[in-house]
Amino acid sequence: HNKPPTPSASTPYRQLKRHHSTQPFDEVGRRISALPSSIGMRLFSTLDDGTGFTPVEYILDAWIDEGIENSAEILQALNFDLDGKLSLGDLTAALENELLVTKNGVHQAALASFKSEIRCLVERVDREIREKEKIQLDLERAEKQKTQLAAEVDEHHSAIEHKNNLNLRKLEQDYKEKLTAVRSELMKEMDHVQ
C-alpha cells in the first residue's frame, strides 16, 4: 500500500493570513472573503457551530470519510495547526486559492464547474424560499379574507334574520288588526240582522 505523497501548498497560509488581516468583518465577527472568485460561502457548513470555526478533527474525519487518507498532511501543507479549532472561512479561502493558482487546467475547470453548480443550487434554494414565503403570505392573506368573509356572511344572515323577524311581527300585527276589524264588522252585521 503506497502512502500518498506529502502535499505542499503553493500559497503559504501565512501569506493568506496577511491578506486576511486587511479584510473587514461581517456582522458576527467573521472575515469577509475578498477573493474576487469566491463563491460567497464557506465549505463544511455542516460542521459550522455558528461561529465560523470547527474542531480540526471534524475536518480530518470528514476528509477521511471521503477517502482522503493524507488529510492531516494537507492541513499542515496549508499551514493549519492539527489541534484546536480552525476557521472555515480561512480553510475555504486556502483551498480555493490552491485551486486558483495551480496551472492545472483540469483543476481550474473542476473548480469553475463546482462553483457554477453551487451558485445555481444556492439560487434555486433562494428562489424556492422566496416562493415558499410568497405562498405563506398568500395563504395568510386568504385566511384573513376567509375570516372576514365569514364574519360578513354571519352579519348578513343576522341582518336577514332580524328583518324577517320584523316582517313576521308586522304580518302578525296586520293579521290581528284585520281579524279584529273583520270581527268588529261581523258583530255589527249580526247586530243589524237581529
C-alpha positions as CSV (number, residue, x, y, z in Angstrom):
1,H,0.0,0.0,0.0
2,N,1.6,3.2,-1.1
3,K,1.3,6.3,1.1
4,P,0.2,9.3,-0.9
5,P,3.0,11.9,-1.2
6,T,3.0,14.7,1.3
7,P,1.3,17.7,-0.3
8,S,2.8,21.1,-0.4
9,A,0.9,24.3,-0.6
10,S,1.7,26.6,-3.5
11,T,0.5,29.6,-1.5
12,P,1.5,29.5,2.1
13,Y,-1.2,30.1,4.6
14,R,0.9,32.9,6.2
15,Q,0.5,34.9,3.0
16,L,-3.2,34.3,3.2
17,K,-3.2,35.4,6.8
18,R,-1.5,38.7,5.9
19,H,-4.1,39.1,3.1
20,H,-6.9,38.4,5.7
21,S,-5.5,40.9,8.2
22,T,-6.7,43.8,6.0
23,Q,-10.2,42.3,5.4
24,P,-13.3,43.6,7.0
25,F,-15.5,41.6,9.4
26,D,-19.1,40.6,8.8
27,E,-21.9,41.2,11.4
28,V,-20.9,38.2,13.6
29,G,-17.2,39.0,13.6
30,R,-16.1,36.7,10.8
31,R,-13.8,37.9,8.0
32,I,-15.4,38.7,4.7
33,S,-13.6,37.0,1.8
34,A,-12.0,39.5,-0.6
35,L,-11.1,36.9,-3.2
36,P,-12.9,38.0,-6.4
37,S,-13.5,34.4,-7.5
38,S,-15.0,33.4,-4.2
39,I,-18.5,31.9,-4.4
40,G,-19.5,33.7,-1.3
41,M,-19.8,30.8,1.1
42,R,-17.7,28.6,3.3
43,L,-17.1,24.9,2.8
44,F,-18.1,22.4,5.5
45,S,-21.2,24.4,6.6
46,T,-22.5,21.2,8.2
47,L,-19.5,21.3,10.6
48,D,-20.0,25.0,11.5
49,D,-21.3,25.5,15.0
50,G,-22.4,29.0,14.1
51,T,-19.1,30.7,14.9
52,G,-17.4,30.0,11.6
53,F,-15.0,27.6,13.3
54,T,-14.9,23.9,13.8
55,P,-12.6,21.4,15.6
56,V,-9.7,20.3,13.3
57,E,-10.6,16.6,13.9
58,Y,-14.1,17.2,12.4
59,I,-12.4,18.3,9.1
60,L,-10.0,15.4,9.2
61,D,-12.9,12.9,9.8
62,A,-14.9,14.5,7.0
63,W,-12.0,14.1,4.6
64,I,-11.2,10.6,5.7
65,D,-14.9,9.7,5.2
66,E,-14.5,11.0,1.6
67,G,-11.4,8.8,1.1
68,I,-8.7,11.4,1.6
69,E,-6.1,9.4,3.5
70,N,-3.5,12.2,4.0
71,S,-5.8,14.8,5.3
72,A,-3.6,15.8,8.2
73,E,-0.7,16.4,5.8
74,I,-2.9,18.5,3.6
75,L,-3.8,20.8,6.6
76,Q,-0.2,21.0,7.6
77,A,0.8,21.9,4.0
78,L,-1.8,24.7,4.2
79,N,-0.1,25.8,7.5
80,F,-3.1,24.9,9.7
81,D,-2.5,23.5,13.2
82,L,-3.7,20.0,13.8
83,D,-5.2,20.8,17.2
84,G,-7.9,23.1,18.4
85,K,-10.4,24.8,16.0
86,L,-9.8,26.3,12.6
87,S,-11.6,29.0,10.7
88,L,-13.8,27.5,8.0
89,G,-13.6,30.8,6.0
90,D,-9.8,30.6,6.1
91,L,-9.8,26.9,5.1
92,T,-12.2,27.7,2.2
93,A,-10.0,30.5,1.0
94,A,-6.9,28.5,1.3
95,L,-8.3,25.5,-0.6
96,E,-9.8,27.8,-3.3
97,N,-6.6,29.7,-3.6
98,E,-4.7,26.5,-4.1
99,L,-7.0,25.6,-6.9
100,L,-6.8,29.1,-8.4
101,V,-3.0,29.4,-8.5
102,T,-2.4,25.9,-9.9
103,K,-1.7,25.8,-13.6
104,N,-3.6,22.6,-13.9
105,G,-6.5,23.3,-16.3
106,V,-8.4,20.2,-15.1
107,H,-8.4,21.5,-11.5
108,Q,-9.4,25.0,-12.6
109,A,-12.2,23.6,-14.8
110,A,-13.4,21.4,-11.9
111,L,-13.4,24.4,-9.6
112,A,-15.2,26.6,-12.1
113,S,-17.8,23.8,-12.7
114,F,-18.4,23.1,-9.0
115,K,-18.7,26.9,-8.2
116,S,-21.1,27.3,-11.1
117,E,-23.2,24.4,-9.9
118,I,-23.1,25.6,-6.2
119,R,-24.1,29.1,-7.3
120,C,-27.0,27.6,-9.4
121,L,-28.2,25.4,-6.4
122,V,-28.0,28.3,-4.0
123,E,-30.0,30.5,-6.4
124,R,-32.5,27.7,-6.7
125,V,-32.8,27.3,-3.0
126,D,-33.2,31.1,-2.6
127,R,-35.9,31.1,-5.2
128,E,-37.7,28.2,-3.5
129,I,-37.5,30.0,-0.2
130,R,-38.9,33.2,-1.7
131,E,-41.7,31.2,-3.4
132,K,-42.5,29.4,-0.1
133,E,-42.6,32.8,1.7
134,K,-44.9,34.2,-1.0
135,I,-47.2,31.2,-0.7
136,Q,-47.2,31.6,3.0
137,L,-48.1,35.3,2.7
138,D,-50.8,34.4,0.1
139,L,-52.2,31.7,2.5
140,E,-52.3,34.1,5.4
141,R,-54.0,36.7,3.2
142,A,-56.5,34.2,2.0
143,E,-57.1,33.0,5.6
144,K,-57.7,36.6,6.7
145,Q,-60.1,37.2,3.7
146,K,-61.9,33.9,4.6
147,T,-62.4,35.0,8.2
148,Q,-63.5,38.5,7.1
149,L,-65.9,37.0,4.5
150,A,-67.3,34.5,7.1
151,A,-67.9,37.5,9.5
152,E,-69.6,39.4,6.7
153,V,-71.8,36.4,5.8
154,D,-72.7,35.9,9.5
155,E,-73.5,39.6,9.8
156,H,-75.6,39.5,6.6
157,H,-77.5,36.4,7.8
158,S,-78.1,38.0,11.1
159,A,-79.5,41.1,9.4
160,I,-81.7,39.0,7.1
161,E,-83.0,37.1,10.2
162,H,-83.7,40.3,12.0
163,K,-85.5,41.7,9.0
164,N,-87.5,38.5,8.6
165,N,-88.5,38.6,12.3
166,L,-89.6,42.3,11.9
167,N,-91.6,41.4,8.8
168,L,-93.2,38.4,10.6
169,R,-94.2,40.6,13.6
170,K,-95.6,43.2,11.2
171,L,-97.6,40.5,9.4
172,E,-98.8,39.1,12.7
173,Q,-99.8,42.6,13.7
174,D,-101.6,43.3,10.4
175,Y,-103.3,39.9,10.6
176,K,-104.5,40.7,14.2
177,E,-105.7,44.1,13.1
178,K,-107.6,42.7,10.1
179,L,-109.0,39.9,12.2
180,T,-110.2,42.5,14.8
181,A,-111.7,44.6,12.0
182,V,-113.5,41.6,10.5
183,R,-114.8,40.5,13.9
184,S,-116.0,44.0,14.6
185,E,-117.7,44.2,11.2
186,L,-119.2,40.8,11.7
187,M,-120.6,41.8,15.1
188,K,-122.1,44.9,13.5
189,E,-123.8,42.9,10.8
190,M,-125.0,40.4,13.4
191,D,-126.4,43.3,15.4
192,H,-128.2,44.6,12.2
193,V,-129.7,41.2,11.5
194,Q,-131.2,40.9,15.0
